[in-house]
Amino acid sequence: MNAGQRAMPADPSGDMHWLQAELRKAQARAEAAEELLRAIRDGEVDALVVNGRGSPAVYTLKSAAEPYQLLIEQMAEGALTVSDSGLILYCNSAFARIVGRDRQRLLGTALDDVVVQTPDMGGIMELVRRDQVQHEIELKSPIGPLPALMSSVPVPLDSGHVRGLIISDVSHLGIRLVNEFIISASADGIFALDKHGNIQSWNPAAARLHGYTAEKIIGRSIKTLIPPDLMDKDWDRVRQVLQGGANITIETQIRTKSDSRVDVSESLAAIRCGNGDISGLVAVVRDDTVSRKAEQKVALLMREVNHRSKNLLAVVQAIAHLAARDCDPREFAESFTKRIAALAACHDLLVRSNWEGVEVGELVRAQAGFCDHPSGTRIHAQGPAIRLTPGAAQALGMALHELCTNAMKYGALSVPDGAVRLTWDCAESQLNLIWQEADGPLVRAPRSRGFGSTLIERALKMESGAHVGLEFLPQGVRCGIILPASALAAHEG
């Protein structure tokens, strides 16, 4: 790419038109070489001017022992003569370079050995014998098949029929076309600047990112894309690269056509001519909006994890302290282990949801799994999909665990025919949940509040401002829980 190149087409058809134009130029050069050979052969040319490394040199063909060879050795196109049977009798240095083989070893080699045969070709010598007609062929080379144009002219000799071939390597056209397609298909904005900082090329991704079409932006200064408050710093970076500084990659912002800003990662690299002079630079601009949001989300999650970890340790400490105070030391290890397992089940659900909340149904299934019958028929749960905040989910999960544990020890789940009906719904932006036991043993209200009752009532109220009504009715324990809108994930500010 150089600073004076054309605008990159936004669609493949533009590249095809360009490729066809380049092929026509190659054909014209080959035809000119053939015409010059004919003119020399017919005696119409007396001298030849050859551009060398120094000043042009003039050769008088009449005094040259081999005027054809003098001309052919200066050609950029490959040139060779082949016998009527297809043996290479002579080739110039350009042809040997194109096929990547030693020039002397090519002499006496069959033309078939350097040309890729295709099913529709019908033999390379059939093409060679067609005068003044250019053919598209592929040459064998160490790097694989190379596309080329071939034309043929007869060379009259007394010793027999010889054909002169002109070979034009057009592989660079294909490589450039591939590069054009890569740039056009890139998801990153890619454009080139001249040495004054004016935009010279513009790919489709740059158009999408900045909002300018190629027709509207090419020729304008890159300053058009720099926000005013970043002008001095970003323009100075561009000038540093244009003045020979090292290539750089920076995180910055661009200004779009609609005057909005976009976070980007921008790489700037100098474009150098063959003599090493800088003629401009190429910029590759990547939209960092999604990645930066992801980074911010990760940072937020890390803070949330840190906060929740401290809360979790505080909860574990409280469970250990209260459980040790209220239960028999022989039962402490078992009850404490089960409560920690219930807490871990809540956290598993939170981790799977990236700490964005847990649905009530998932929470019920996780806690009921510790005590329900394998068939899952003793706890009848029903309710819509309602997502709770992490704090509310953790508190409700622990409350459900205590209700299940109490039902297994003393309530409906302690007898074969007992069952629990658990329902919830959302009304007036708050969650209403009811736990109702039935067909269990006769219930008598406890004389004092144990750890389980305390956890159910206090934890939910402290964490999410819930209202809890726990009743020990003769026909079965009933617990009504009302969670406010602030406990619902959809209503988080």
C-alpha distance (Angstrom), angle and dihedral (degrees) to the residues before:
residue distance angle dihedral
M1 . . .
N2 3.79 . .
A3 3.73 134.9 .
G4 3.77 94.0 -102.5
Q5 3.77 98.1 51.5
R6 3.77 122.8 123.9
A7 3.80 124.5 -97.9
M8 3.77 113.4 -80.9
P9 3.82 109.6 -108.4
A10 3.78 115.8 -117.5
D11 3.79 93.4 -138.7
P12 3.84 136.2 39.4
S13 3.81 93.0 -112.9
G14 3.82 89.2 69.5
D15 3.80 90.4 55.6
M16 3.79 91.1 49.4
H17 3.82 90.7 54.7
W18 3.79 89.7 49.7
L19 3.82 92.1 48.8
Q20 3.79 91.6 49.7
A21 3.81 89.9 51.5
E22 3.81 91.2 51.0
L23 3.80 90.8 49.3
R24 3.79 89.9 52.2
K25 3.82 89.4 52.5
A26 3.82 90.7 51.1
Q27 3.80 90.3 49.2
A28 3.80 90.4 50.0
R29 3.81 91.4 52.1
A30 3.80 91.4 50.2
E31 3.80 91.3 48.5
A32 3.81 90.4 50.1
A33 3.80 90.3 51.8
E34 3.80 90.5 50.1
E35 3.80 91.6 49.4
L36 3.80 91.1 50.4
L37 3.79 90.8 50.8
R38 3.78 89.5 51.1
A39 3.82 91.6 49.0
I40 3.79 91.8 51.3
R41 3.79 91.0 47.0
D42 3.81 91.5 51.1
G43 3.80 93.4 47.2
E44 3.81 95.7 -112.1
V45 3.85 94.4 125.7
D46 3.82 121.8 67.5
A47 3.79 101.1 175.5
L48 3.79 141.3 17.8
V49 3.83 127.7 -143.4
V50 3.82 111.2 -150.5
N51 3.82 121.6 -168.2
G52 3.78 108.1 -139.3
R53 3.80 133.0 171.5
G54 3.78 90.2 -78.8
S55 3.78 126.4 31.7
P56 3.82 121.4 -28.4
A57 3.82 114.8 -82.7
V58 3.79 125.0 -143.8
Y59 3.80 118.8 -143.3
T60 3.78 123.5 -168.6
L61 3.76 106.0 -138.3
K62 3.77 94.6 -158.0
S63 3.81 89.1 63.9
A64 3.77 95.5 42.9
A65 3.77 116.4 101.6
E66 3.80 92.0 -148.2
P67 3.82 109.6 21.3
Y68 3.81 93.1 169.9
Q69 3.79 92.6 54.7
L70 3.81 91.6 46.7
L71 3.79 90.2 56.7
I72 3.77 98.1 39.1
E73 3.80 94.6 51.2
Q74 3.83 89.6 59.0
M75 3.79 94.6 51.4
A76 3.83 122.5 108.2
E77 3.81 88.9 -151.3
G78 3.77 120.8 78.0
A79 3.79 114.9 -104.7
L80 3.79 130.2 -172.2
T81 3.77 143.1 155.0
V82 3.78 122.7 -133.0
S83 3.76 132.9 -170.1
D84 3.77 122.4 -117.2
S85 3.80 87.7 -100.0
G86 3.82 91.6 55.4
L87 3.82 102.9 -101.8
I88 3.80 118.2 142.8
L89 3.82 108.0 -118.3
Y90 3.79 98.2 174.1
C91 3.83 138.7 -1.2
N92 3.76 133.6 178.4
S93 3.79 126.8 -124.1
A94 3.80 92.6 -100.7
F95 3.82 92.2 60.7
A96 3.82 92.2 47.8
R97 3.81 88.9 50.7
I98 3.81 92.9 49.0
V99 3.83 93.9 53.6
G100 3.81 92.8 37.3
R101 3.82 96.1 -126.4
D102 3.77 137.2 123.4
R103 3.77 110.0 -88.0
Q104 3.81 96.7 -137.6
R105 3.80 92.6 49.1
L106 3.78 90.4 54.1
L107 3.80 90.8 63.8
G108 3.80 109.6 97.5
T109 3.83 91.4 15.3
A110 3.79 118.0 129.9
L111 3.80 113.5 -108.7
D112 3.81 87.0 -129.6
D113 3.81 87.8 68.2
V114 3.81 93.3 64.4
V115 3.81 100.3 36.1
V116 3.83 124.7 75.1
Q117 3.80 108.4 -124.9
T118 3.81 116.3 -136.7
P119 3.83 127.6 -168.1
D120 3.80 93.0 -114.9
M121 3.81 95.8 47.4
G122 3.80 98.1 80.6
G123 3.82 92.5 -153.0
I124 3.80 128.4 -36.7
M125 3.83 93.8 -111.4
E126 3.79 90.6 60.6
L127 3.80 87.8 61.0
V128 3.80 92.3 43.4
R129 3.82 92.0 56.6
R130 3.80 92.8 57.8
D131 3.80 106.6 95.7
Q132 3.82 122.9 -135.8
V133 3.80 94.3 -3.3
Q134 3.81 121.7 123.9
H135 3.78 117.7 -139.9
E136 3.78 131.6 -166.5
I137 3.81 109.7 -126.8
E138 3.80 139.4 160.2
L139 3.80 122.6 -124.7
K140 3.79 125.1 -148.5
S141 3.81 112.8 -117.9
P142 3.82 138.3 161.3
I143 3.82 89.8 -101.4
G144 3.79 95.0 48.5
P145 3.82 136.1 -92.2
L146 3.81 114.8 -15.0
P147 3.82 120.9 -156.7
A148 3.82 113.3 -126.9
L149 3.81 143.2 164.8
M150 3.82 117.8 -123.9
S151 3.80 129.9 -166.8
S152 3.80 128.6 176.5
V153 3.83 136.6 -150.9
P154 3.81 128.8 179.4
V155 3.80 117.9 -110.1
P156 3.84 109.4 -151.7
L157 3.80 111.2 -137.1
D158 3.78 130.2 161.5
S159 3.79 90.3 -134.2
G160 3.79 95.3 62.5
H161 3.81 147.6 -68.0
V162 3.81 114.6 -37.2
R163 3.79 127.9 173.4
G164 3.79 125.3 -149.0
L165 3.84 114.8 -145.8
I166 3.79 130.1 -161.3
I167 3.82 114.2 -158.8
S168 3.83 121.0 -166.7
D169 3.81 116.0 -165.9
V170 3.81 108.0 -139.3
S171 3.82 97.1 170.3
H172 3.80 91.4 108.6
L173 3.79 88.4 62.0
G174 3.80 90.2 58.6
I175 3.81 92.3 46.5
R176 3.77 91.0 50.9
L177 3.78 90.5 47.6
V178 3.82 90.2 52.3
N179 3.81 89.7 50.1
E180 3.78 89.8 49.9
F181 3.80 90.8 51.7
I182 3.81 91.5 48.2
I183 3.80 91.4 52.0
S184 3.80 92.2 44.5
A185 3.82 92.3 49.0
S186 3.82 95.7 44.3
A187 3.79 117.1 117.3
D188 3.81 88.2 -145.1
G189 3.77 122.8 81.8
I190 3.83 109.2 -109.9
F191 3.79 125.2 -174.7
A192 3.80 139.4 152.7
L193 3.80 130.4 -131.8
D194 3.79 129.5 -157.3
K195 3.81 120.2 -129.2
H196 3.81 89.9 -84.9
G197 3.81 93.5 56.0
N198 3.81 95.9 -105.2
I199 3.81 117.7 143.0
Q200 3.82 113.5 -108.7
S201 3.81 104.2 170.4
W202 3.81 135.7 21.7
N203 3.80 129.5 -170.6
P204 3.85 125.3 -150.6
A205 3.83 93.1 -102.9
A206 3.81 90.1 55.7
A207 3.79 88.4 52.0
R208 3.82 91.5 52.0
L209 3.80 93.6 45.4
H210 3.81 98.6 45.5
G211 3.80 99.7 29.1
Y212 3.82 95.4 -126.7
T213 3.81 123.8 117.2
A214 3.81 117.8 -135.0
E215 3.80 90.7 -108.0
K216 3.82 91.8 55.5
I217 3.83 99.3 44.2
I218 3.83 107.8 34.0
G219 3.78 109.5 102.8
R220 3.80 94.4 23.8
S221 3.81 123.9 110.3
I222 3.78 121.6 -96.9
K223 3.79 85.2 -123.0
T224 3.81 85.3 81.1
L225 3.82 87.7 72.0
I226 3.82 98.3 45.7
P227 3.85 120.4 91.7
P228 3.83 111.6 -120.9
D229 3.82 95.1 -115.5
L230 3.83 91.0 52.1
M231 3.81 95.7 43.2
D232 3.81 98.8 101.9
K233 3.80 95.8 45.3
D234 3.83 99.2 41.4
W235 3.82 96.0 40.3
D236 3.82 89.1 50.2
R237 3.81 89.1 55.1
V238 3.80 90.9 52.1
R239 3.81 91.0 50.2
Q240 3.80 91.8 49.4
V241 3.82 91.3 56.7
L242 3.82 92.0 44.6
Q243 3.80 90.0 51.4
G244 3.79 93.4 54.6
G245 3.78 103.2 -83.8
A246 3.78 124.0 145.2
N247 3.80 121.4 -79.3
I248 3.79 110.7 -93.7
T249 3.80 141.3 -162.1
I250 3.80 118.2 -155.9
E251 3.79 140.0 173.7
T252 3.77 110.3 -127.8
Q253 3.80 143.8 128.1
I254 3.78 131.8 -95.3
R255 3.78 130.0 -150.9
T256 3.81 114.7 -127.3
K257 3.78 128.9 -150.6
S258 3.82 89.2 -97.5
D259 3.86 88.2 55.0
S260 3.80 92.4 -112.6
R261 3.80 123.4 131.8
V262 3.78 129.5 -120.0
D263 3.82 126.8 -166.8
V264 3.81 108.3 -125.3
S265 3.78 144.3 170.9
E266 3.82 108.1 -133.1
S267 3.82 127.4 -165.3
L268 3.82 119.4 -165.9
A269 3.82 122.4 -166.1
A270 3.81 129.5 175.0
I271 3.81 120.6 -116.0
R272 3.81 110.3 -138.2
C273 3.80 128.6 -162.3
G274 3.78 123.4 -135.2
N275 3.82 90.8 -88.4
G276 3.82 91.8 51.9
D277 3.80 97.2 -105.0
I278 3.82 116.4 138.3
S279 3.80 112.4 -115.9
G280 3.80 97.9 174.1
L281 3.77 141.8 -51.3
V282 3.79 140.0 -95.4
A283 3.79 120.9 -132.2
V284 3.81 125.6 -156.8
V285 3.80 112.3 -165.4
R286 3.82 122.8 -169.2
D287 3.80 123.7 -167.4
D288 3.82 105.6 -122.1
T289 3.80 96.5 -178.3
V290 3.82 94.8 106.7
S291 3.81 95.7 41.2
R292 3.79 93.3 47.9
K293 3.79 91.1 49.3
A294 3.80 87.6 50.2
E295 3.81 90.4 51.1
Q296 3.80 90.6 49.8
K297 3.80 90.1 49.0
V298 3.81 91.5 50.5
A299 3.81 90.3 50.3
L300 3.81 90.1 48.7
L301 3.80 91.4 48.7
M302 3.79 91.3 49.4
R303 3.80 90.2 53.4
E304 3.80 89.4 46.5
V305 3.81 91.7 49.4
N306 3.79 90.4 49.4
H307 3.79 90.9 49.6
R308 3.80 93.6 45.1
S309 3.81 92.0 46.4
K310 3.77 90.7 56.8
N311 3.80 90.0 47.2
L312 3.79 90.5 48.0
L313 3.79 92.3 52.7
A314 3.79 89.3 48.9
V315 3.82 90.5 51.3
V316 3.81 92.0 48.5
Q317 3.79 90.0 49.3
A318 3.81 91.6 50.2
I319 3.81 92.3 47.3
A320 3.79 91.2 50.5
H321 3.78 93.2 47.1
L322 3.81 97.6 46.3
A323 3.81 95.3 39.2
A324 3.79 91.8 51.2
R325 3.81 90.0 50.6
D326 3.81 97.5 47.7
C327 3.81 105.5 36.3
D328 3.76 137.1 60.2
P329 3.83 111.3 -89.1
R330 3.80 88.5 -125.0
E331 3.83 90.2 58.6
F332 3.80 96.4 40.6
A333 3.82 98.2 88.2
E334 3.82 93.5 50.4
S335 3.82 96.7 45.7
F336 3.79 93.1 42.4
T337 3.83 91.6 50.5
K338 3.81 92.4 50.3
R339 3.80 92.4 49.3
I340 3.80 91.8 50.1
A341 3.82 88.6 49.1
A342 3.82 89.6 52.8
L343 3.79 90.0 49.6
A344 3.82 90.1 49.4
A345 3.82 90.5 51.7
C346 3.82 89.4 56.8
H347 3.78 91.0 50.2
D348 3.78 92.5 49.5
L349 3.80 88.7 58.4
L350 3.82 91.6 47.0
V351 3.79 92.8 50.2
R352 3.81 91.7 50.0
S353 3.81 89.3 52.9
N354 3.85 93.2 46.9
W355 3.80 88.1 -114.2
E356 3.79 91.1 -64.9
G357 3.81 93.7 124.7
V358 3.81 140.9 -82.4
E359 3.79 131.4 -102.9
V360 3.79 115.4 -117.7
G361 3.82 91.5 -125.6
E362 3.84 91.5 56.0
L363 3.80 90.4 48.5
V364 3.82 92.4 50.4
R365 3.81 93.0 49.1
A366 3.82 91.9 48.7
Q367 3.81 94.6 51.5
A368 3.81 97.6 36.2
G369 3.79 88.9 54.2
F370 3.81 89.3 73.0
C371 3.80 93.8 61.8
D372 3.83 112.2 14.1
H373 3.79 123.2 105.8
P374 3.85 113.2 -93.4
S375 3.81 88.7 -108.6
G376 3.81 89.1 57.5
T377 3.83 93.0 -133.4
R378 3.82 102.5 119.2
I379 3.79 98.4 69.9
H380 3.78 110.4 53.9
A381 3.81 108.0 -162.3
Q382 3.79 123.9 -176.2
G383 3.79 133.9 166.2
P384 3.81 145.6 109.0
A385 3.81 126.4 -80.8
I386 3.80 104.5 -82.3
R387 3.80 121.0 164.6
L388 3.82 120.7 -145.9
T389 3.79 128.9 -155.9
P390 3.83 116.0 -103.3
G391 3.80 93.7 -103.3
A392 3.79 94.5 47.6
A393 3.82 91.3 45.3
Q394 3.80 91.5 53.2
A395 3.81 93.5 48.7
L396 3.82 94.2 45.0
G397 3.80 90.9 46.7
M398 3.81 91.4 55.5
A399 3.82 90.8 46.1
L400 3.81 91.4 52.2
H401 3.80 89.6 49.6
E402 3.81 91.1 54.4
L403 3.83 91.6 47.6
C404 3.83 90.4 50.3
T405 3.80 92.5 46.8
N406 3.82 92.5 49.5
A407 3.83 91.3 47.3
M408 3.81 90.5 51.9
K409 3.80 93.8 49.1
Y410 3.79 102.7 38.1
G411 3.79 111.3 -4.5
A412 3.80 142.9 60.4
L413 3.81 95.9 -46.8
S414 3.82 91.4 56.6
V415 3.82 91.6 73.8
P416 3.83 129.1 54.8
D417 3.82 97.0 -116.6
G418 3.80 98.0 42.0
A419 3.81 121.4 111.8
V420 3.79 142.1 178.5
R421 3.77 127.3 -136.1
L422 3.82 113.2 -156.3
T423 3.80 118.3 -176.0
W424 3.79 134.7 167.2
D425 3.76 139.0 176.5
C426 3.78 140.5 167.8
A427 3.81 120.6 -112.4
E428 3.80 128.3 164.7
S429 3.82 90.1 -1.6
Q430 3.78 94.1 -59.4
L431 3.79 133.8 103.9
N432 3.82 118.1 -117.4
L433 3.82 113.9 -165.6
I434 3.81 126.2 178.4
W435 3.82 127.1 -167.5
Q436 3.84 111.1 -165.9
E437 3.80 124.4 177.7
A438 3.83 121.7 -158.3
D439 3.82 142.2 178.1
G440 3.78 92.2 22.6
P441 3.81 130.9 121.5
L442 3.78 120.8 -62.6
V443 3.78 108.7 -75.8
R444 3.77 123.5 -132.7
A445 3.78 121.2 -171.2
P446 3.82 112.3 -112.0
R447 3.80 117.9 -110.6
S448 3.81 91.5 -129.3
R449 3.77 137.6 17.5
G450 3.78 113.1 -98.0
F451 3.79 129.5 -156.5
G452 3.82 92.6 -88.9
S453 3.80 94.5 55.2
T454 3.78 91.1 44.7
L455 3.81 92.3 51.4
I456 3.82 92.8 48.4
E457 3.79 94.7 50.5
R458 3.79 103.5 34.2
A459 3.82 103.3 35.3
L460 3.79 94.4 53.8
K461 3.80 92.5 45.3
M462 3.80 94.8 47.4
E463 3.80 96.6 44.0
S464 3.80 102.0 40.7
G465 3.80 108.6 5.3
A466 3.80 92.0 -109.2
H467 3.79 125.3 168.4
V468 3.81 112.0 -132.3
G469 3.79 126.8 -167.5
L470 3.83 113.2 -171.5
E471 3.82 115.0 -175.2
F472 3.81 128.3 -178.9
L473 3.80 98.2 -152.9
P474 3.84 119.0 179.9
Q475 3.82 92.1 -117.6
G476 3.80 93.0 49.0
V477 3.79 146.2 -45.1
R478 3.78 114.8 -72.7
C479 3.81 124.2 -165.1
G480 3.80 123.2 -176.8
I481 3.81 118.3 -168.1
I482 3.80 124.6 -171.8
L483 3.82 116.1 -169.4
P484 3.83 117.4 -166.7
A485 3.81 124.9 -127.5
S486 3.81 90.7 -96.4
A487 3.83 88.6 66.7
L488 3.81 92.2 58.3
A489 3.81 115.0 90.0
A490 3.81 92.8 -141.5
H491 3.80 90.0 60.1
E492 3.81 98.0 48.8
G493 3.79 111.6 125.3
